[in-house]
């Protein structure tokens, strides 16, 4: 053991007991560095295609939840399809109107 670092004895450890510095260790940033660096995502404009895609995914997710609820209530498959199609069309129309 050297200055409280390492093993008290290397016997049975599979190492020689030699203590060396970890050169791969990367220090964390100080608060001054973090505050002074600008956030690159603040001024970056959002991609409208990605935003539209995310909103469409959310609509489809809601459709799947609605399907699960209707199936649990015991609706017929044909009525479930009609209800979900109507819901999907209504939400997509609302999304197009928001543009």
Protein Blocks (a to p, Z undefined) as FASTA:
>chain_A
ZZhiajfbfghnlpahiacddfkbccdddfklmmmpccfklmpccdfklmmmmmmmmmmm
mmmmmmmmmmmnopafklmmmmmmmmmmmmmmmmmmmZZ
